[in-house]
Amino acid sequence: MPMLQNRAAPNIPQAPTEYNQSYMDSLSNVIRLFFNTINTVQQLNLASLNLDLKTLPTDADVANLRLGDVYRDTATDVLKIKV
């Protein structure tokens, strides 16, 4: 799924010179939180959105789409969202 907004990279804790369990736990936590943020569905407020209807998937592609993907219903020429 493409990202529509820039996300700040997380602050990675400074690594110690030798293995340290609390550092590894902190690093794992930062990485886990960052990926959770990326995977979270977020509301977008757009002033305008330009779509080329010829490039959108159609109702014939619904089986291959993910939930929430937009496609064009060729029978009614209406944009729909896979639910």
Rosetta silent file (secondary structure, phi, psi, omega in degrees, C-alpha in Angstrom):
SEQUENCE: MPMLQNRAAPNIPQAPTEYNQSYMDSLSNVIRLFFNTINTVQQLNLASLNLDLKTLPTDADVANLRLGDVYRDTATDVLKIKV
SCORE:     score description
SCORE:     0.000 S_00000001
   1 L     0.000  127.140 -178.031    0.000    0.000    0.000 S_00000001
   2 L   -70.991  146.759  177.271    1.562    3.322   -0.953 S_00000001
   3 L   -88.369  129.341 -177.312    2.247    5.861    1.715 S_00000001
   4 L   -97.646   -5.669  179.010    0.501    9.165    1.022 S_00000001
   5 L  -140.762  151.736  179.276    2.238   11.213    3.662 S_00000001
   6 L   -75.469  142.734  177.528    5.784   11.545    4.922 S_00000001
   7 L  -120.892  139.731  178.312    6.567   10.015    8.261 S_00000001
   8 L   -72.038  138.724  176.161    9.426   11.042   10.492 S_00000001
   9 L   -68.690  144.986 -179.282   12.020    8.369   11.051 S_00000001
  10 L   -71.180  156.815  173.875   12.128    7.187   14.665 S_00000001
  11 L   -80.528  114.959  179.713   14.951    8.167   17.004 S_00000001
  12 L   -86.352  131.389  179.564   17.147    5.091   17.314 S_00000001
  13 L   -64.431  148.534  177.796   18.892    4.790   20.694 S_00000001
  14 L   -65.104  135.394 -178.530   22.706    5.047   20.674 S_00000001
  15 L   -79.808  137.136  173.799   24.318    1.621   20.643 S_00000001
  16 L   -74.810  166.262 -179.585   26.617    0.656   23.513 S_00000001
  17 L   -71.142  -27.492  178.240   30.072   -0.713   22.723 S_00000001
  18 L  -121.016  163.006  179.335   29.096   -4.151   24.058 S_00000001
  19 L   -55.495  136.491  179.613   25.852   -6.125   23.935 S_00000001
  20 L  -143.199  121.300 -175.481   23.267   -4.727   26.319 S_00000001
  21 H   -63.109  -39.339 -179.046   19.845   -6.297   26.756 S_00000001
  22 H   -66.612  -34.091  175.111   18.069   -3.062   27.673 S_00000001
  23 H   -63.976  -46.738 -179.406   19.448   -1.414   24.497 S_00000001
  24 H   -62.733  -38.213  176.701   18.205   -4.303   22.356 S_00000001
  25 H   -63.764  -42.380  178.576   14.806   -4.130   24.064 S_00000001
  26 H   -64.838  -43.368  179.510   14.623   -0.374   23.383 S_00000001
  27 H   -62.509  -45.578  178.183   15.671   -0.830   19.767 S_00000001
  28 H   -61.025  -39.540 -180.000   13.078   -3.569   19.223 S_00000001
  29 H   -65.626  -44.513  179.186   10.400   -1.380   20.792 S_00000001
  30 H   -61.382  -45.320 -179.242   11.235    1.621   18.578 S_00000001
  31 H   -64.833  -42.887  178.894   11.181   -0.526   15.436 S_00000001
  32 H   -61.192  -44.850  179.506    7.904   -2.214   16.452 S_00000001
  33 H   -64.127  -39.332  179.095    6.233    1.154   17.118 S_00000001
  34 H   -63.142  -46.424  179.690    7.475    2.557   13.800 S_00000001
  35 H   -67.747  -33.829  175.148    6.067   -0.377   11.811 S_00000001
  36 H   -63.107  -39.057  177.908    2.789   -0.190   13.725 S_00000001
  37 H   -64.477  -42.886  179.606    2.550    3.488   12.741 S_00000001
  38 H   -63.246  -39.489 -175.607    3.206    2.685    9.093 S_00000001
  39 H   -82.157   -9.219 -178.370    0.560   -0.055    9.069 S_00000001
  40 L   -76.672  132.335  175.405   -2.112    2.025   10.806 S_00000001
  41 L   -74.941  128.361 -178.426   -4.899    3.329    8.585 S_00000001
  42 L  -125.560  148.134  178.417   -5.071    7.082    8.981 S_00000001
  43 L   -72.687  137.071  176.180   -7.566    9.662    7.817 S_00000001
  44 L  -117.863  135.157  174.495   -6.348   11.947    5.050 S_00000001
  45 L  -107.035  114.518 -177.004   -7.816   15.356    4.291 S_00000001
  46 L  -115.782  136.945  175.871   -7.213   16.225    0.657 S_00000001
  47 L   -75.936  -36.665  177.652   -8.032   19.458   -1.107 S_00000001
  48 L  -154.714  155.247 -179.527   -8.016   17.697   -4.460 S_00000001
  49 L  -143.370  122.702  179.678   -7.266   14.292   -5.857 S_00000001
  50 L  -103.592  122.766  178.958   -6.584   13.558   -9.503 S_00000001
  51 L  -123.362  141.743  171.649   -7.313   10.017  -10.683 S_00000001
  52 L  -100.213  108.090 -175.214   -7.021    8.487  -14.102 S_00000001
  53 H   -59.544  -25.307 -179.602   -9.969    6.092  -14.263 S_00000001
  54 H   -70.090  -21.544 -177.886   -8.233    4.050  -16.963 S_00000001
  55 H   -94.861   -9.497  179.905   -5.473    3.057  -14.523 S_00000001
  56 L   -76.087  149.810  173.027   -7.743    1.952  -11.668 S_00000001
  57 L   -63.748  157.880  179.427   -8.549   -1.720  -11.164 S_00000001
  58 E  -111.428  179.495  179.843  -12.013   -2.792  -12.287 S_00000001
  59 H   -60.828  -21.149  177.238  -14.663   -5.066  -10.848 S_00000001
  60 H   -70.029  -19.707 -178.071  -12.913   -7.941  -12.661 S_00000001
  61 H   -96.949    2.100 -172.373   -9.930   -7.428  -10.309 S_00000001
  62 H   -55.030  -38.311 -177.888  -11.905   -7.459   -7.034 S_00000001
  63 H   -61.597  -28.038 -177.678  -10.675  -10.919   -6.020 S_00000001
  64 H   -94.489   -1.967 -177.621   -7.069   -9.656   -6.049 S_00000001
  65 L   -88.925  156.269  174.708   -7.748   -6.418   -4.146 S_00000001
  66 L   -89.447  160.436  175.468   -7.283   -5.788   -0.432 S_00000001
  67 L   -59.253  133.898  179.922  -10.069   -4.519    1.798 S_00000001
  68 L    93.826  -10.922  177.878  -10.333   -0.753    1.377 S_00000001
  69 L   -71.664  146.073  179.929   -8.890   -0.678   -2.160 S_00000001
  70 E   -93.846  139.161  175.604  -10.741    1.461   -4.698 S_00000001
  71 E  -142.469  165.367 -179.306  -11.909   -0.013   -7.999 S_00000001
  72 E  -104.252  124.289  174.954  -14.124    1.014  -10.900 S_00000001
  73 E   -80.166  112.252 -174.686  -17.405   -0.812  -11.462 S_00000001
  74 L   -71.960  -23.371 -179.378  -17.544   -1.076  -15.276 S_00000001
  75 L   -71.370  -38.729 -177.746  -21.286   -1.736  -15.371 S_00000001
  76 L  -111.414   -4.880 -178.225  -22.206    1.546  -13.678 S_00000001
  77 L    54.974   46.819 -179.075  -18.919    3.443  -14.132 S_00000001
  78 E  -121.590  143.372  174.414  -18.860    4.213  -10.405 S_00000001
  79 E   -78.381  136.073  179.159  -15.915    4.103   -8.017 S_00000001
  80 E  -132.079  162.369  178.106  -16.347    1.534   -5.259 S_00000001
  81 E  -117.697  131.188  179.547  -14.343    0.399   -2.252 S_00000001
  82 L   -70.380  126.466  178.864  -13.786   -3.291   -1.568 S_00000001
  83 L  -119.383    0.000    0.000  -15.362   -4.193    1.780 S_00000001
